[in-house]
Amino acid sequence: MSAPWIKAAGVDNGHQRKTRYPLIDQDPHASRVIRYMRGSDFATWAAMTIGTPAAFYGWEMIDSTGPARTLHARMRPFVWTGLFLGFTGGFLVAYQRSSLRFWGWAENAREEARDLAELSQRAREGKPLYGESSQPAWVQAAAHRNSQYSQLKFSLFPMLNLVNHPYHGTNPAKYGVQNAEPGILRNAEGLRPGEMLQKKQPKQEQEPPSDA
């Protein structure tokens, strides 16, 4: 039985994307994404690391470009290249799989329970939920705008969130933080980044059709 489409409770539901599973974090820090990886993510990473050079080697054996006695020497640089590509690509795939659970796009019951336990403990200790940052507020906001949902375009430019910031799209109240605003980036007028762009676009007034 598939889970119903839900919205994150307590977070500006007028603009909150619907997700099949509970939202945990819209822009998780890279360290959290890696720490929350499942065994299946690591298995995918390992399979791509080993499988890519193996595919190169097997391809050369099937459609050889030289004598068999020089196969090993001839393929050595390609094997190392394939190992690097497989390791890097496998990491990005595993990172994306883990990120989907934070966004609520994939089953995330285990991650949700772990997140609630960890951040509730930080709240009881009086610590910032998402860590402290030495960066000024405008740098944190810029980092958030650049890294949010960047996992969907790893093929163009791999970008990870390496900056602690408060913009995670969830309500801190669920962790026991009192009188805290939801972590949603807005400007002085209360507009979110997408709404700012819409406001900047000139409205085209449709002229009434002229009578022939």
GUVO-595467 format. One record per atom (N, C-alpha, C): residue in one letter; x, y, z. Coordinates in Angstrom, 3 decimals. Layout:
['A'; [X; Y; Z]]
...
//
This chain:
['M'; [0.843; -1.195; 0.000]]
['M'; [0.000; 0.000; 0.000]]
['M'; [0.877; 1.243; 0.000]]
['S'; [0.695; 2.111; -0.979]]
['S'; [1.538; 3.299; -1.084]]
['S'; [1.140; 4.325; -0.050]]
['A'; [2.122; 5.097; 0.389]]
['A'; [1.874; 6.126; 1.385]]
['A'; [1.148; 7.298; 0.746]]
['P'; [0.271; 7.991; 1.500]]
['P'; [-0.432; 9.150; 0.957]]
['P'; [0.529; 10.309; 0.760]]
['W'; [0.148; 11.194; -0.141]]
['W'; [0.945; 12.405; -0.324]]
['W'; [0.656; 13.335; 0.831]]
['I'; [1.696; 13.854; 1.456]]
['I'; [1.531; 14.666; 2.653]]
['I'; [2.306; 15.961; 2.507]]
['K'; [2.038; 16.879; 3.423]]
['K'; [2.785; 18.124; 3.501]]
['K'; [3.466; 18.176; 4.851]]
['A'; [4.612; 18.853; 4.909]]
['A'; [5.335; 18.976; 6.174]]
['A'; [4.515; 19.801; 7.148]]
['A'; [4.220; 19.247; 8.306]]
['A'; [3.390; 19.939; 9.277]]
['A'; [4.109; 21.142; 9.844]]
['G'; [3.344; 22.232; 9.999]]
['G'; [3.868; 23.418; 10.654]]
['G'; [4.771; 24.267; 9.793]]
['V'; [4.830; 24.007; 8.495]]
['V'; [5.718; 24.783; 7.629]]
['V'; [4.923; 25.372; 6.482]]
['D'; [4.591; 26.611; 6.535]]
['D'; [4.067; 27.403; 5.428]]
['D'; [3.485; 26.531; 4.326]]
['N'; [2.424; 25.809; 4.635]]
['N'; [1.926; 24.827; 3.697]]
['N'; [1.389; 25.414; 2.402]]
['G'; [1.221; 26.742; 2.375]]
['G'; [0.794; 27.344; 1.133]]
['G'; [1.844; 27.222; 0.049]]
['H'; [3.105; 27.044; 0.440]]
['H'; [4.183; 26.960; -0.538]]
['H'; [4.973; 25.665; -0.396]]
['Q'; [4.589; 24.795; 0.519]]
['Q'; [5.345; 23.572; 0.751]]
['Q'; [5.033; 22.531; -0.311]]
['R'; [6.055; 21.957; -0.899]]
['R'; [5.837; 20.915; -1.887]]
['R'; [5.247; 19.679; -1.226]]
['K'; [4.335; 19.036; -1.927]]
['K'; [3.784; 17.790; -1.432]]
['K'; [4.809; 16.687; -1.640]]
['T'; [4.961; 15.850; -0.642]]
['T'; [5.886; 14.727; -0.739]]
['T'; [5.187; 13.461; -0.276]]
['R'; [5.633; 12.344; -0.811]]
['R'; [4.995; 11.072; -0.457]]
['R'; [5.317; 10.669; 0.981]]
['Y'; [6.478; 11.061; 1.470]]
['Y'; [6.892; 10.724; 2.833]]
['Y'; [7.243; 12.009; 3.584]]
['P'; [7.368; 11.962; 4.903]]
['P'; [7.616; 13.186; 5.680]]
['P'; [8.917; 13.879; 5.281]]
['L'; [8.858; 15.195; 5.191]]
['L'; [10.054; 15.988; 4.927]]
['L'; [10.941; 15.987; 6.166]]
['I'; [12.215; 15.693; 5.988]]
['I'; [13.189; 15.737; 7.078]]
['I'; [14.048; 16.986; 6.975]]
['D'; [14.527; 17.277; 5.783]]
['D'; [15.444; 18.406; 5.606]]
['D'; [15.500; 18.741; 4.119]]
['Q'; [15.192; 19.988; 3.767]]
['Q'; [15.219; 20.376; 2.362]]
['Q'; [16.634; 20.601; 1.842]]
['D'; [17.553; 20.920; 2.726]]
['D'; [18.931; 21.199; 2.299]]
['D'; [19.905; 20.656; 3.339]]
['P'; [20.006; 19.332; 3.457]]
['P'; [20.856; 18.742; 4.502]]
['P'; [22.334; 18.986; 4.253]]
['H'; [23.079; 19.135; 5.334]]
['H'; [24.534; 19.276; 5.236]]
['H'; [25.120; 17.973; 4.706]]
['A'; [26.213; 18.080; 3.972]]
['A'; [26.821; 16.900; 3.354]]
['A'; [27.160; 15.826; 4.381]]
['S'; [27.595; 16.244; 5.567]]
['S'; [27.961; 15.257; 6.586]]
['S'; [26.754; 14.441; 7.020]]
['R'; [25.586; 15.070; 7.092]]
['R'; [24.372; 14.335; 7.466]]
['R'; [23.968; 13.371; 6.363]]
['V'; [24.057; 13.816; 5.132]]
['V'; [23.684; 12.951; 4.017]]
['V'; [24.531; 11.683; 4.021]]
['I'; [25.824; 11.836; 4.273]]
['I'; [26.721; 10.679; 4.278]]
['I'; [26.476; 9.808; 5.506]]
['R'; [26.293; 10.425; 6.673]]
['R'; [26.071; 9.646; 7.898]]
['R'; [24.771; 8.854; 7.837]]
['Y'; [23.781; 9.360; 7.122]]
['Y'; [22.477; 8.704; 7.060]]
['Y'; [22.370; 7.708; 5.904]]
['M'; [23.449; 7.486; 5.179]]
['M'; [23.400; 6.527; 4.077]]
['M'; [23.083; 5.132; 4.593]]
['R'; [22.333; 4.398; 3.814]]
['R'; [21.989; 3.023; 4.159]]
['R'; [22.988; 2.058; 3.523]]
['G'; [22.885; 0.805; 3.958]]
['G'; [23.752; -0.215; 3.389]]
['G'; [23.568; -0.350; 1.890]]
['S'; [22.328; -0.164; 1.411]]
['S'; [22.072; -0.261; -0.024]]
['S'; [22.778; 0.849; -0.790]]
['D'; [22.926; 2.018; -0.153]]
['D'; [23.648; 3.120; -0.801]]
['D'; [25.128; 2.777; -0.948]]
['F'; [25.707; 2.236; 0.116]]
['F'; [27.118; 1.848; 0.051]]
['F'; [27.326; 0.707; -0.945]]
['A'; [26.333; -0.198; -1.031]]
['A'; [26.438; -1.294; -1.998]]
['A'; [26.408; -0.756; -3.426]]
['T'; [25.550; 0.236; -3.670]]
['T'; [25.495; 0.865; -4.991]]
['T'; [26.813; 1.546; -5.320]]
['W'; [27.358; 2.242; -4.334]]
['W'; [28.645; 2.930; -4.501]]
['W'; [29.747; 1.924; -4.843]]
['A'; [29.799; 0.820; -4.095]]
['A'; [30.829; -0.194; -4.332]]
['A'; [30.651; -0.866; -5.688]]
['A'; [29.393; -1.142; -6.054]]
['A'; [29.137; -1.810; -7.330]]
['A'; [29.589; -0.952; -8.506]]
['M'; [29.339; 0.350; -8.423]]
['M'; [29.765; 1.231; -9.510]]
['M'; [31.282; 1.389; -9.534]]
['T'; [31.903; 1.393; -8.343]]
['T'; [33.363; 1.514; -8.275]]
['T'; [34.044; 0.323; -8.938]]
['I'; [33.525; -0.872; -8.667]]
['I'; [34.124; -2.087; -9.236]]
['I'; [33.633; -2.347; -10.654]]
['G'; [32.355; -2.053; -10.885]]
['G'; [31.752; -2.394; -12.163]]
['G'; [32.254; -1.580; -13.340]]
['T'; [32.589; -0.311; -13.114]]
['T'; [33.019; 0.532; -14.237]]
['T'; [34.335; 0.054; -14.852]]
['P'; [35.412; -0.142; -14.068]]
['P'; [36.640; -0.660; -14.695]]
['P'; [36.460; -2.077; -15.225]]
['A'; [35.625; -2.868; -14.551]]
['A'; [35.379; -4.227; -15.035]]
['A'; [34.696; -4.197; -16.396]]
['A'; [33.788; -3.233; -16.584]]
['A'; [33.115; -3.104; -17.877]]
['A'; [34.099; -2.697; -18.966]]
['F'; [35.005; -1.772; -18.632]]
['F'; [36.029; -1.383; -19.607]]
['F'; [36.884; -2.584; -20.010]]
['Y'; [37.289; -3.354; -19.018]]
['Y'; [38.161; -4.506; -19.262]]
['Y'; [37.427; -5.562; -20.090]]
['G'; [36.169; -5.825; -19.699]]
['G'; [35.396; -6.814; -20.437]]
['G'; [35.125; -6.392; -21.868]]
['W'; [34.881; -5.113; -22.059]]
['W'; [34.645; -4.603; -23.405]]
['W'; [35.866; -4.821; -24.295]]
['E'; [37.050; -4.566; -23.739]]
['E'; [38.284; -4.754; -24.507]]
['E'; [38.513; -6.228; -24.821]]
['M'; [38.125; -7.107; -23.911]]
['M'; [38.286; -8.542; -24.169]]
['M'; [37.355; -8.999; -25.285]]
['I'; [36.152; -8.424; -25.322]]
['I'; [35.192; -8.821; -26.353]]
['I'; [35.566; -8.246; -27.712]]
['D'; [35.961; -6.985; -27.714]]
['D'; [36.307; -6.305; -28.968]]
['D'; [37.726; -5.764; -28.839]]
['S'; [38.694; -6.649; -28.926]]
['S'; [40.082; -6.296; -28.660]]
['S'; [40.659; -5.406; -29.753]]
['T'; [41.502; -4.466; -29.316]]
['T'; [42.181; -3.570; -30.256]]
['T'; [43.662; -3.909; -30.392]]
['G'; [44.087; -5.026; -29.807]]
['G'; [45.491; -5.408; -29.868]]
['G'; [45.662; -6.862; -29.494]]
['P'; [46.879; -7.371; -29.507]]
['P'; [47.132; -8.781; -29.171]]
['P'; [46.792; -9.082; -27.718]]
['A'; [46.388; -10.323; -27.471]]
['A'; [45.966; -10.722; -26.127]]
['A'; [47.100; -10.637; -25.117]]
['R'; [48.342; -10.861; -25.564]]
['R'; [49.459; -10.882; -24.615]]
['R'; [49.722; -9.498; -24.006]]
['T'; [49.257; -8.428; -24.662]]
['T'; [49.481; -7.072; -24.126]]
['T'; [48.219; -6.490; -23.495]]
['L'; [47.213; -7.342; -23.282]]
['L'; [45.923; -6.846; -22.770]]
['L'; [46.079; -6.136; -21.434]]
['H'; [46.787; -6.770; -20.482]]
['H'; [46.901; -6.194; -19.143]]
['H'; [47.623; -4.853; -19.174]]
['A'; [48.727; -4.790; -19.870]]
['A'; [49.476; -3.533; -19.936]]
['A'; [48.687; -2.461; -20.674]]
['R'; [47.995; -2.879; -21.724]]
['R'; [47.236; -1.922; -22.531]]
['R'; [46.047; -1.340; -21.771]]
['M'; [45.452; -2.137; -20.896]]
['M'; [44.244; -1.713; -20.192]]
['M'; [44.525; -1.049; -18.854]]
['R'; [45.794; -1.072; -18.398]]
['R'; [46.089; -0.553; -17.062]]
['R'; [45.608; 0.900; -16.874]]
['P'; [45.921; 1.839; -17.766]]
['P'; [45.445; 3.213; -17.548]]
['P'; [43.930; 3.339; -17.609]]
['F'; [43.289; 2.514; -18.435]]
['F'; [41.834; 2.584; -18.547]]
['F'; [41.158; 2.009; -17.305]]
['V'; [41.786; 0.997; -16.714]]
['V'; [41.240; 0.429; -15.478]]
['V'; [41.296; 1.455; -14.355]]
['W'; [42.431; 2.153; -14.241]]
['W'; [42.538; 3.169; -13.194]]
['W'; [41.580; 4.328; -13.447]]
['T'; [41.425; 4.701; -14.712]]
['T'; [40.464; 5.756; -15.048]]
['T'; [39.042; 5.318; -14.721]]
['G'; [38.709; 4.079; -15.083]]
['G'; [37.382; 3.560; -14.771]]
['G'; [37.141; 3.452; -13.283]]
['L'; [38.198; 3.112; -12.535]]
['L'; [38.067; 3.026; -11.081]]
['L'; [37.731; 4.394; -10.493]]
['F'; [38.405; 5.428; -10.984]]
['F'; [38.135; 6.784; -10.499]]
['F'; [36.723; 7.230; -10.870]]
['L'; [36.333; 6.990; -12.129]]
['L'; [34.999; 7.396; -12.567]]
['L'; [33.921; 6.636; -11.811]]
['G'; [34.130; 5.335; -11.613]]
['G'; [33.151; 4.541; -10.887]]
['G'; [33.026; 4.959; -9.438]]
['F'; [34.168; 5.250; -8.798]]
['F'; [34.150; 5.685; -7.401]]
['F'; [33.427; 7.023; -7.261]]
['T'; [33.755; 7.967; -8.144]]
['T'; [33.138; 9.288; -8.077]]
['T'; [31.654; 9.229; -8.417]]
['G'; [31.334; 8.547; -9.513]]
['G'; [29.932; 8.430; -9.899]]
['G'; [29.121; 7.656; -8.877]]
['G'; [29.706; 6.604; -8.305]]
['G'; [29.006; 5.831; -7.287]]
['G'; [28.709; 6.652; -6.052]]
['F'; [29.666; 7.498; -5.660]]
['F'; [29.435; 8.372; -4.510]]
['F'; [28.282; 9.329; -4.773]]
['L'; [28.249; 9.924; -5.958]]
['L'; [27.188; 10.881; -6.270]]
['L'; [25.820; 10.200; -6.312]]
['V'; [25.764; 8.991; -6.847]]
['V'; [24.498; 8.254; -6.874]]
['V'; [24.051; 7.916; -5.453]]
['A'; [24.978; 7.436; -4.613]]
['A'; [24.645; 7.121; -3.223]]
['A'; [24.224; 8.375; -2.472]]
['Y'; [24.896; 9.482; -2.730]]
['Y'; [24.569; 10.759; -2.083]]
['Y'; [23.166; 11.204; -2.485]]
['Q'; [22.832; 11.047; -3.752]]
['Q'; [21.504; 11.435; -4.211]]
['Q'; [20.428; 10.546; -3.594]]
['R'; [20.679; 9.245; -3.514]]
['R'; [19.709; 8.325; -2.919]]
['R'; [19.418; 8.706; -1.472]]
['S'; [20.459; 9.041; -0.721]]
['S'; [20.273; 9.454; 0.666]]
['S'; [19.521; 10.777; 0.748]]
['S'; [19.809; 11.693; -0.178]]
['S'; [19.144; 12.998; -0.177]]
['S'; [17.651; 12.861; -0.444]]
['L'; [17.268; 11.935; -1.304]]
['L'; [15.850; 11.749; -1.606]]
['L'; [15.055; 11.412; -0.353]]
['R'; [15.666; 10.710; 0.579]]
['R'; [14.972; 10.373; 1.822]]
['R'; [14.813; 11.607; 2.703]]
['F'; [15.816; 12.478; 2.716]]
['F'; [15.685; 13.718; 3.478]]
['F'; [14.544; 14.570; 2.933]]
['W'; [14.371; 14.572; 1.628]]
['W'; [13.326; 15.393; 1.016]]
['W'; [11.943; 14.768; 1.139]]
['G'; [11.863; 13.521; 1.543]]
['G'; [10.576; 12.844; 1.596]]
['G'; [10.146; 12.282; 0.259]]
['W'; [11.079; 12.113; -0.648]]
['W'; [10.766; 11.567; -1.963]]
['W'; [10.927; 10.051; -2.003]]
['A'; [11.482; 9.473; -0.957]]
['A'; [11.651; 8.027; -0.858]]
['A'; [11.371; 7.619; 0.589]]
['E'; [11.103; 6.348; 0.789]]
['E'; [10.773; 5.844; 2.133]]
['E'; [11.882; 6.229; 3.110]]
['N'; [11.497; 6.826; 4.244]]
['N'; [12.500; 7.404; 5.144]]
['N'; [12.161; 7.244; 6.622]]
['A'; [11.458; 6.158; 6.976]]
['A'; [11.057; 5.983; 8.373]]
['A'; [12.264; 5.936; 9.307]]
['R'; [13.303; 5.229; 8.918]]
['R'; [14.485; 5.118; 9.777]]
['R'; [15.189; 6.465; 9.913]]
['E'; [15.315; 7.185; 8.807]]
['E'; [15.971; 8.489; 8.845]]
['E'; [15.150; 9.497; 9.647]]
['E'; [13.839; 9.434; 9.528]]
['E'; [12.985; 10.361; 10.274]]
['E'; [13.142; 10.157; 11.779]]
['A'; [13.152; 8.891; 12.220]]
['A'; [13.314; 8.603; 13.646]]
['A'; [14.688; 9.039; 14.142]]
['R'; [15.709; 8.808; 13.354]]
['R'; [17.064; 9.203; 13.759]]
['R'; [17.191; 10.724; 13.823]]
['D'; [16.632; 11.404; 12.845]]
['D'; [16.677; 12.872; 12.836]]
['D'; [15.956; 13.444; 14.048]]
['L'; [14.783; 12.907; 14.359]]
['L'; [14.023; 13.403; 15.500]]
['L'; [14.788; 13.196; 16.798]]
['A'; [15.421; 12.035; 16.953]]
['A'; [16.173; 11.758; 18.176]]
['A'; [17.396; 12.670; 18.297]]
['E'; [18.147; 12.825; 17.214]]
['E'; [19.376; 13.623; 17.266]]
['E'; [19.090; 15.098; 17.500]]
['L'; [18.149; 15.658; 16.758]]
['L'; [17.895; 17.093; 16.870]]
['L'; [17.125; 17.438; 18.137]]
['S'; [16.292; 16.524; 18.622]]
['S'; [15.625; 16.760; 19.905]]
['S'; [16.646; 16.802; 21.034]]
['Q'; [17.664; 15.952; 20.946]]
['Q'; [18.731; 15.962; 21.945]]
['Q'; [19.494; 17.278; 21.897]]
['R'; [19.774; 17.784; 20.706]]
['R'; [20.456; 19.072; 20.580]]
['R'; [19.599; 20.195; 21.149]]
['A'; [18.296; 20.110; 20.942]]
['A'; [17.399; 21.138; 21.475]]
['A'; [17.400; 21.117; 22.998]]
['R'; [17.400; 19.924; 23.584]]
['R'; [17.424; 19.823; 25.051]]
['R'; [18.731; 20.367; 25.619]]
['E'; [19.805; 20.231; 24.866]]
['E'; [21.106; 20.732; 25.319]]
['E'; [21.302; 22.211; 25.024]]
['G'; [20.311; 22.823; 24.379]]
['G'; [20.407; 24.241; 24.068]]
['G'; [21.327; 24.565; 22.913]]
['K'; [21.631; 23.580; 22.080]]
['K'; [22.530; 23.790; 20.941]]
['K'; [21.720; 24.127; 19.693]]
['P'; [22.319; 24.839; 18.739]]
['P'; [21.636; 25.077; 17.460]]
['P'; [21.328; 23.745; 16.780]]
['L'; [20.121; 23.623; 16.245]]
['L'; [19.720; 22.350; 15.663]]
['L'; [20.658; 21.897; 14.551]]
['Y'; [21.080; 22.831; 13.729]]
['Y'; [21.865; 22.465; 12.553]]
['Y'; [23.310; 22.937; 12.640]]
['G'; [23.793; 23.106; 13.843]]
['G'; [25.188; 23.468; 14.034]]
['G'; [25.437; 24.959; 13.911]]
['E'; [26.612; 25.361; 14.325]]
['E'; [27.005; 26.763; 14.260]]
['E'; [27.850; 27.009; 13.015]]
['S'; [27.841; 28.246; 12.552]]
['S'; [28.614; 28.609; 11.374]]
['S'; [29.347; 29.917; 11.627]]
['S'; [30.584; 29.976; 11.166]]
['S'; [31.363; 31.206; 11.280]]
['S'; [31.093; 32.151; 10.114]]
['Q'; [30.282; 31.700; 9.159]]
['Q'; [29.985; 32.519; 7.994]]
['Q'; [28.892; 33.542; 8.307]]
['P'; [28.950; 34.735; 7.694]]
['P'; [27.884; 35.719; 7.893]]
['P'; [26.568; 35.225; 7.312]]
['A'; [25.479; 35.873; 7.706]]
['A'; [24.147; 35.414; 7.311]]
['A'; [23.973; 35.390; 5.795]]
['W'; [24.543; 36.388; 5.094]]
['W'; [24.332; 36.431; 3.649]]
['W'; [25.054; 35.284; 2.949]]
['V'; [26.184; 34.835; 3.505]]
['V'; [26.891; 33.690; 2.930]]
['V'; [26.080; 32.417; 3.161]]
['Q'; [25.506; 32.273; 4.351]]
['Q'; [24.669; 31.112; 4.634]]
['Q'; [23.474; 31.067; 3.685]]
['A'; [22.848; 32.230; 3.457]]
['A'; [21.696; 32.281; 2.554]]
['A'; [22.109; 31.941; 1.126]]
['A'; [23.253; 32.463; 0.690]]
['A'; [23.731; 32.168; -0.663]]
['A'; [24.065; 30.689; -0.817]]
['A'; [24.690; 30.114; 0.201]]
['A'; [25.022; 28.688; 0.157]]
['A'; [23.758; 27.845; 0.062]]
['H'; [22.733; 28.248; 0.804]]
['H'; [21.465; 27.518; 0.759]]
['H'; [20.834; 27.599; -0.626]]
['R'; [20.815; 28.784; -1.211]]
['R'; [20.213; 28.932; -2.540]]
['R'; [20.970; 28.118; -3.588]]
['N'; [22.274; 28.022; -3.432]]
['N'; [23.074; 27.292; -4.413]]
['N'; [22.960; 25.779; -4.271]]
['S'; [22.820; 25.295; -3.049]]
['S'; [22.892; 23.848; -2.823]]
['S'; [21.533; 23.169; -2.714]]
['Q'; [20.453; 23.928; -2.502]]
['Q'; [19.152; 23.282; -2.347]]
['Q'; [18.745; 22.566; -3.636]]
['Y'; [18.440; 21.286; -3.526]]
['Y'; [18.053; 20.427; -4.644]]
['Y'; [19.142; 20.318; -5.716]]
['S'; [20.382; 20.687; -5.370]]
['S'; [21.467; 20.571; -6.351]]
['S'; [21.759; 19.115; -6.700]]
['Q'; [21.304; 18.186; -5.862]]
['Q'; [21.538; 16.768; -6.135]]
['Q'; [20.823; 16.305; -7.403]]
['L'; [19.843; 17.089; -7.858]]
['L'; [19.119; 16.713; -9.066]]
['L'; [19.899; 17.048; -10.331]]
['K'; [20.974; 17.803; -10.200]]
['K'; [21.747; 18.205; -11.372]]
['K'; [23.227; 17.911; -11.174]]
['F'; [23.541; 16.790; -10.548]]
['F'; [24.937; 16.391; -10.389]]
['F'; [25.618; 16.200; -11.742]]
['S'; [24.841; 15.849; -12.765]]
['S'; [25.436; 15.619; -14.082]]
['S'; [26.009; 16.896; -14.673]]
['L'; [25.481; 18.052; -14.254]]
['L'; [25.970; 19.332; -14.760]]
['L'; [27.075; 19.898; -13.888]]
['F'; [26.833; 19.908; -12.561]]
['F'; [27.837; 20.472; -11.655]]
['F'; [27.625; 19.880; -10.268]]
['P'; [28.486; 18.977; -9.817]]
['P'; [28.331; 18.393; -8.473]]
['P'; [28.539; 19.452; -7.394]]
['M'; [27.491; 19.738; -6.633]]
['M'; [27.589; 20.723; -5.559]]
['M'; [26.963; 20.146; -4.294]]
['L'; [27.707; 20.194; -3.192]]
['L'; [27.233; 19.697; -1.910]]
['L'; [27.058; 20.873; -0.960]]
['N'; [26.201; 20.695; 0.030]]
['N'; [26.025; 21.730; 1.047]]
['N'; [27.089; 21.537; 2.124]]
['L'; [28.037; 22.455; 2.188]]
['L'; [29.126; 22.376; 3.161]]
['L'; [29.053; 23.499; 4.190]]
['V'; [27.930; 24.220; 4.239]]
['V'; [27.775; 25.363; 5.141]]
['V'; [26.597; 25.117; 6.078]]
['N'; [26.817; 25.276; 7.374]]
['N'; [25.715; 25.201; 8.327]]
['N'; [24.861; 26.454; 8.197]]
['H'; [23.561; 26.268; 8.070]]
['H'; [22.636; 27.398; 7.969]]
['H'; [21.286; 26.971; 8.547]]
['P'; [20.385; 27.922; 8.817]]
['P'; [19.111; 27.570; 9.453]]
['P'; [17.987; 27.268; 8.476]]
['Y'; [18.259; 27.222; 7.179]]
['Y'; [17.188; 27.112; 6.191]]
['Y'; [17.001; 25.656; 5.758]]
['H'; [16.112; 24.965; 6.448]]
['H'; [15.921; 23.547; 6.163]]
['H'; [14.464; 23.183; 5.912]]
['G'; [13.573; 24.179; 5.918]]
['G'; [12.190; 23.946; 5.532]]
['G'; [11.337; 23.205; 6.531]]
['T'; [11.812; 23.017; 7.751]]
['T'; [11.051; 22.302; 8.766]]
['T'; [10.760; 23.209; 9.950]]
['N'; [9.818; 22.804; 10.768]]
['N'; [9.445; 23.583; 11.939]]
['N'; [10.253; 23.110; 13.142]]
['P'; [11.091; 23.974; 13.726]]
['P'; [11.896; 23.567; 14.888]]
['P'; [11.064; 23.136; 16.084]]
['A'; [9.773; 23.501; 16.102]]
['A'; [8.931; 23.156; 17.250]]
['A'; [8.812; 21.646; 17.427]]
['K'; [8.921; 20.886; 16.348]]
['K'; [8.768; 19.435; 16.485]]
['K'; [9.934; 18.808; 17.234]]
['Y'; [11.036; 19.557; 17.362]]
['Y'; [12.187; 19.078; 18.125]]
['Y'; [12.200; 19.622; 19.548]]
['G'; [11.186; 20.413; 19.885]]
['G'; [11.107; 20.963; 21.231]]
['G'; [11.645; 22.369; 21.365]]
['V'; [11.948; 23.034; 20.243]]
['V'; [12.434; 24.417; 20.289]]
['V'; [11.233; 25.346; 20.369]]
['Q'; [11.209; 26.201; 21.365]]
['Q'; [10.079; 27.092; 21.585]]
['Q'; [10.292; 28.423; 20.869]]
['N'; [9.188; 28.976; 20.363]]
['N'; [9.179; 30.319; 19.760]]
['N'; [10.217; 30.461; 18.648]]
['A'; [10.315; 29.441; 17.819]]
['A'; [11.271; 29.475; 16.710]]
['A'; [10.515; 29.511; 15.392]]
['E'; [11.015; 30.297; 14.460]]
['E'; [10.393; 30.404; 13.152]]
['E'; [10.832; 29.226; 12.271]]
['P'; [9.940; 28.747; 11.390]]
['P'; [10.344; 27.699; 10.455]]
['P'; [11.532; 28.138; 9.620]]
['G'; [12.417; 27.208; 9.320]]
['G'; [13.644; 27.532; 8.597]]
['G'; [13.424; 27.689; 7.112]]
['I'; [12.782; 28.794; 6.726]]
['I'; [12.504; 29.075; 5.324]]
['I'; [13.122; 30.413; 4.968]]
['L'; [13.898; 30.455; 3.912]]
['L'; [14.582; 31.681; 3.507]]
['L'; [13.592; 32.654; 2.890]]
['R'; [13.552; 33.873; 3.437]]
['R'; [12.693; 34.929; 2.913]]
['R'; [13.451; 36.244; 2.947]]
['N'; [13.013; 37.189; 2.112]]
['N'; [13.633; 38.506; 2.153]]
['N'; [12.869; 39.414; 3.111]]
['A'; [13.227; 40.702; 3.125]]
['A'; [12.595; 41.624; 4.067]]
['A'; [11.103; 41.769; 3.821]]
['E'; [10.648; 41.505; 2.605]]
['E'; [9.230; 41.602; 2.276]]
['E'; [8.485; 40.296; 2.527]]
['G'; [9.198; 39.291; 3.011]]
['G'; [8.562; 38.011; 3.288]]
['G'; [8.426; 37.103; 2.086]]
['L'; [9.183; 37.384; 1.014]]
['L'; [9.097; 36.596; -0.208]]
['L'; [10.192; 35.546; -0.249]]
['R'; [9.851; 34.370; -0.754]]
['R'; [10.832; 33.322; -0.963]]
['R'; [11.548; 33.562; -2.291]]
['P'; [12.720; 32.896; -2.521]]
['P'; [13.486; 33.158; -3.745]]
['P'; [12.670; 33.056; -5.026]]
['G'; [11.852; 32.021; -5.165]]
['G'; [11.038; 31.891; -6.372]]
['G'; [10.032; 33.012; -6.524]]
['E'; [9.471; 33.458; -5.409]]
['E'; [8.509; 34.556; -5.453]]
['E'; [9.192; 35.877; -5.798]]
['M'; [10.463; 36.020; -5.384]]
['M'; [11.206; 37.233; -5.733]]
['M'; [11.371; 37.329; -7.245]]
['L'; [11.671; 36.193; -7.890]]
['L'; [11.845; 36.193; -9.338]]
['L'; [10.535; 36.511; -10.038]]
['Q'; [9.426; 35.965; -9.526]]
['Q'; [8.130; 36.238; -10.127]]
['Q'; [7.776; 37.715; -10.026]]
['K'; [8.143; 38.326; -8.912]]
['K'; [7.838; 39.741; -8.720]]
['K'; [8.648; 40.613; -9.663]]
['K'; [9.892; 40.181; -9.982]]
['K'; [10.750; 40.967; -10.865]]
['K'; [10.301; 40.896; -12.317]]
['Q'; [9.609; 39.820; -12.684]]
['Q'; [9.187; 39.673; -14.068]]
['Q'; [8.053; 40.641; -14.372]]
['P'; [8.156; 41.437; -15.435]]
['P'; [7.079; 42.384; -15.766]]
['P'; [5.824; 41.646; -16.180]]
['K'; [4.715; 42.130; -15.702]]
['K'; [3.439; 41.521; -16.044]]
['K'; [2.999; 42.005; -17.425]]
['Q'; [2.714; 41.076; -18.293]]
['Q'; [2.284; 41.416; -19.639]]
['Q'; [0.767; 41.513; -19.667]]
['E'; [0.306; 42.696; -19.939]]
['E'; [-1.128; 42.920; -20.002]]
['E'; [-1.639; 42.493; -21.371]]
['Q'; [-2.655; 41.680; -21.355]]
['Q'; [-3.226; 41.210; -22.611]]
['Q'; [-4.166; 42.270; -23.174]]
['E'; [-3.907; 42.657; -24.419]]
['E'; [-4.753; 43.655; -25.047]]
['E'; [-6.013; 42.986; -25.577]]
['P'; [-7.149; 43.624; -25.393]]
['P'; [-8.392; 43.029; -25.909]]
['P'; [-8.356; 42.954; -27.423]]
['P'; [-8.878; 41.895; -28.002]]
['P'; [-8.863; 41.768; -29.469]]
['P'; [-9.623; 42.906; -30.118]]
['S'; [-9.036; 43.438; -31.177]]
['S'; [-9.682; 44.552; -31.875]]
['S'; [-10.779; 44.033; -32.786]]
['D'; [-11.827; 44.804; -32.912]]
['D'; [-12.946; 44.415; -33.776]]
['D'; [-12.555; 44.574; -35.238]]
['A'; [-12.820; 43.561; -36.017]]
['A'; [-12.473; 43.625; -37.438]]
['A'; [-13.396; 44.586; -38.170]]
//
